[in-house]
Amino acid sequence: MSRFGDLVKRLRKDRSMTLEQVARKIQSHKGYVSGIENGKVNPPSVKFIRKFARIFQYDEKQMVRMAYVDKAPKLIREEANVILERSGVALSGAGGVPLLNTVATGYPVERNGHGLPKPLVDATLSLPDLGVQPSCAVTVCDNSMEAPDGFSIAKGDVILLASEPRLKHGSIVFAVFKSKDKASAVVRQVMLEQNDHVILQPLNKEFPLEFLAQDDIEAIYRVVGRIEVYRDLVVDAKV
């Protein structure tokens, strides 16, 4: 298994790019990119890794680390994987998704050296193969995304997040932003305005809107899944 190849494949699919598009941008060919993704060729040189990092807007140092982990002997790979997990780096495949917080800690607002939100707790979720690889997960800390009908996220639910390179109108996201020099984080729905401003809208009308310029947003992650907590679950029983 190639963790670097899995990372490249996930980033490419998250951005809806084809093998041919990526190959053109790194000035190579489709078969080479496919070989990297499937672990059939060795991870590329630092020169090519930097090209991948620019294309995917991903942390260059982290991509280099993952590529060199793949090149290392098995014993060193196993030790490096433990270090990556502890640093909050999402590993590919089933499981290994860092949970960043609890309701009690609130949302994380700082980022670690890998560009991910800095975990406030030491916890990792073990997940089945979902068809999409989350970068991390957060516990919802308030009732701002609870709606009386339709889509709703409750306080205490755990949501799975994937990196979002571009803001999309209507997306449900976890956003870290600065307002009046204070860092904040919320789960909201994105509403884009023509004047390059962003509204982060709660589904619960009792909570305020956040009006931001795009430059105010430091990190944004798309919600790609949810782990629900059932309280007082009662269903009709038939004898």
C-alpha positions as CSV (number, residue, x, y, z in Angstrom):
1,M,0.0,0.0,0.0
2,S,1.3,3.5,-0.9
3,R,0.1,6.2,1.5
4,F,1.5,8.9,-0.8
5,G,-0.4,7.3,-3.8
6,D,-3.6,7.1,-1.8
7,L,-3.2,10.7,-0.8
8,V,-2.7,11.8,-4.4
9,K,-5.8,9.8,-5.5
10,R,-7.9,11.3,-2.7
11,L,-6.9,14.9,-3.4
12,R,-7.4,14.4,-7.2
13,K,-10.9,13.0,-6.7
14,D,-11.8,15.7,-4.1
15,R,-11.1,18.3,-6.7
16,S,-12.9,16.4,-9.5
17,M,-9.7,16.2,-11.6
18,T,-8.9,13.4,-14.1
19,L,-5.6,11.6,-14.4
20,E,-5.0,13.4,-17.7
21,Q,-5.5,16.8,-16.1
22,V,-3.1,16.1,-13.3
23,A,-0.5,14.6,-15.7
24,R,-0.6,17.7,-17.9
25,K,0.0,20.0,-14.9
26,I,3.0,18.0,-13.7
27,Q,4.2,17.6,-17.3
28,S,4.1,13.8,-17.3
29,H,1.6,11.2,-18.6
30,K,-1.5,9.5,-17.4
31,G,0.1,6.1,-16.8
32,Y,2.7,7.6,-14.5
33,V,0.1,9.3,-12.3
34,S,-2.0,6.2,-12.2
35,G,1.1,4.1,-11.2
36,I,1.7,6.5,-8.3
37,E,-1.9,6.3,-7.1
38,N,-1.9,2.5,-7.2
39,G,1.5,2.1,-5.7
40,K,3.0,0.4,-8.8
41,V,5.8,3.0,-9.2
42,N,8.0,4.5,-6.5
43,P,7.0,7.9,-5.1
44,P,8.4,10.7,-7.2
45,S,11.2,13.1,-6.6
46,V,10.9,16.2,-4.4
47,K,10.6,18.2,-7.6
48,F,7.4,16.3,-8.7
49,I,6.1,16.3,-5.2
50,R,6.2,20.1,-5.1
51,K,4.2,20.1,-8.3
52,F,1.5,17.9,-6.8
53,A,1.4,20.1,-3.7
54,R,0.9,23.3,-5.9
55,I,-1.8,21.6,-7.9
56,F,-3.8,20.3,-4.9
57,Q,-3.0,23.3,-2.6
58,Y,-1.7,20.9,-0.1
59,D,1.1,21.3,2.5
60,E,4.4,20.6,0.6
61,K,6.4,19.3,3.6
62,Q,3.7,16.9,4.5
63,M,3.5,15.4,1.0
64,V,7.3,15.0,1.0
65,R,7.2,13.2,4.4
66,M,4.5,10.8,3.2
67,A,6.4,10.0,0.0
68,Y,9.6,9.3,2.0
69,V,7.7,7.1,4.5
70,D,6.7,4.9,1.5
71,K,10.3,4.6,0.4
72,A,11.6,3.6,3.9
73,P,12.1,0.0,5.2
74,K,9.0,-1.6,6.8
75,L,10.1,-1.1,10.4
76,I,10.7,2.7,9.8
77,R,7.4,3.0,7.9
78,E,5.5,1.5,10.9
79,E,7.2,3.9,13.3
80,A,6.6,6.9,11.0
81,N,2.9,6.0,10.7
82,V,2.5,6.2,14.5
83,I,4.1,9.7,14.4
84,L,1.8,10.8,11.6
85,E,-1.2,9.6,13.5
86,R,-0.2,11.4,16.7
87,S,0.5,14.6,14.7
88,G,-3.1,14.7,13.5
89,V,-2.5,13.6,9.9
90,A,-5.4,11.7,8.4
91,L,-4.1,8.3,7.1
92,S,-5.7,6.8,3.9
93,G,-7.9,3.8,3.9
94,A,-10.3,2.7,6.6
95,G,-9.8,4.3,10.0
96,G,-7.1,6.7,11.2
97,V,-9.3,9.9,11.1
98,P,-8.4,12.2,14.0
99,L,-11.3,13.5,16.1
100,L,-10.3,17.1,17.0
101,N,-12.6,18.0,20.0
102,T,-15.4,17.3,22.3
103,V,-18.4,19.5,23.2
104,A,-16.6,20.5,26.4
105,T,-13.4,21.7,24.6
106,G,-15.2,23.7,22.0
107,Y,-14.0,23.9,18.4
108,P,-10.2,24.0,17.5
109,V,-9.2,27.4,16.0
110,E,-5.4,26.8,15.6
111,R,-3.7,24.8,12.9
112,N,-0.8,22.4,13.2
113,G,2.3,22.2,11.0
114,H,0.4,20.1,8.5
115,G,-2.3,22.6,7.8
116,L,-5.0,20.7,9.7
117,P,-6.9,22.1,12.7
118,K,-4.9,21.4,15.8
119,P,-6.6,18.6,17.9
120,L,-7.8,19.5,21.4
121,V,-8.1,15.9,22.4
122,D,-6.1,12.8,21.7
123,A,-8.6,10.6,19.8
124,T,-8.9,8.8,16.5
125,L,-12.0,7.4,14.8
126,S,-11.9,4.0,13.2
127,L,-14.1,4.1,10.2
128,P,-15.1,1.6,7.4
129,D,-14.4,2.4,3.8
130,L,-16.8,5.2,3.0
131,G,-15.9,5.9,-0.6
132,V,-14.5,9.3,0.5
133,Q,-11.6,9.9,2.9
134,P,-12.2,12.5,5.6
135,S,-9.3,14.6,6.7
136,C,-10.6,14.9,10.3
137,A,-13.7,14.9,12.4
138,V,-15.2,17.4,14.9
139,T,-17.9,17.1,17.5
140,V,-20.7,19.7,17.0
141,C,-20.6,22.0,20.0
142,D,-24.0,23.9,19.8
143,N,-27.5,23.8,18.4
144,S,-26.8,26.3,15.6
145,M,-27.3,23.7,12.8
146,E,-30.5,22.1,14.2
147,A,-33.5,22.8,11.9
148,P,-37.2,22.1,12.6
149,D,-37.4,20.0,9.3
150,G,-35.1,18.8,6.6
151,F,-31.3,18.5,7.0
152,S,-30.2,19.0,10.6
153,I,-27.1,18.5,12.7
154,A,-27.5,18.2,16.5
155,K,-25.2,19.2,19.3
156,G,-23.0,16.2,20.1
157,D,-23.1,14.7,16.6
158,V,-19.7,14.0,15.1
159,I,-19.2,15.3,11.6
160,L,-16.6,14.1,9.1
161,L,-14.7,16.8,7.2
162,A,-12.8,16.9,3.9
163,S,-10.6,19.8,2.7
164,E,-12.5,22.3,0.6
165,P,-10.2,24.2,-1.9
166,R,-13.0,26.5,-3.1
167,L,-16.0,27.9,-1.4
168,K,-19.3,26.6,-2.9
169,H,-22.6,28.2,-2.4
170,G,-24.9,26.1,-0.2
171,S,-22.2,23.8,1.2
172,I,-22.3,22.8,4.8
173,V,-18.8,23.5,6.2
174,F,-16.6,23.8,9.3
175,A,-14.9,27.1,9.0
176,V,-12.1,28.8,11.0
177,F,-12.0,32.5,10.6
178,K,-10.9,35.8,12.1
179,S,-13.2,38.6,13.1
180,K,-11.9,41.7,14.9
181,D,-8.6,39.9,15.4
182,K,-10.2,37.0,17.2
183,A,-10.1,33.5,15.9
184,S,-13.4,31.6,15.8
185,A,-14.8,28.4,14.4
186,V,-18.3,27.4,13.4
187,V,-20.3,24.8,11.5
188,R,-22.5,26.7,9.0
189,Q,-24.0,26.8,5.5
190,V,-22.0,28.9,3.0
191,M,-23.9,31.7,1.1
192,L,-21.8,33.5,-1.5
193,E,-22.4,37.2,-2.5
194,Q,-21.3,38.9,-5.7
195,N,-19.1,41.4,-3.9
196,D,-16.7,38.6,-2.8
197,H,-18.2,38.5,0.6
198,V,-19.3,35.3,2.4
199,I,-22.3,34.7,4.7
200,L,-22.0,31.8,7.1
201,Q,-25.6,30.9,7.8
202,P,-26.9,28.8,10.7
203,L,-29.9,26.5,10.1
204,N,-31.2,27.5,13.5
205,K,-32.6,31.1,13.2
206,E,-31.9,31.8,16.8
207,F,-28.2,32.0,16.0
208,P,-26.6,35.0,14.2
209,L,-25.2,35.1,10.7
210,E,-21.5,35.7,10.2
211,F,-20.6,38.2,7.5
212,L,-17.0,37.8,6.2
213,A,-14.7,38.7,3.4
214,Q,-13.1,35.6,1.9
215,D,-9.7,36.8,3.2
216,D,-11.1,36.5,6.8
217,I,-11.4,32.7,6.4
218,E,-8.3,30.8,7.4
219,A,-9.5,27.2,6.9
220,I,-12.6,25.6,5.6
221,Y,-13.7,22.0,5.4
222,R,-16.7,20.5,3.7
223,V,-19.0,18.2,5.8
224,V,-19.0,14.8,4.1
225,G,-20.6,12.6,6.8
226,R,-22.1,12.5,10.2
227,I,-22.2,10.2,13.2
228,E,-25.4,10.8,15.0
229,V,-26.1,10.5,18.7
230,Y,-29.6,9.2,19.5
231,R,-31.2,10.6,22.7
232,D,-34.4,8.9,24.0
233,L,-34.8,6.8,20.9
234,V,-38.4,5.4,20.9
235,V,-40.1,3.6,18.0
236,D,-43.6,2.2,17.6
237,A,-43.7,-1.4,18.8
238,K,-46.2,-3.9,17.4
239,V,-47.2,-7.1,19.2
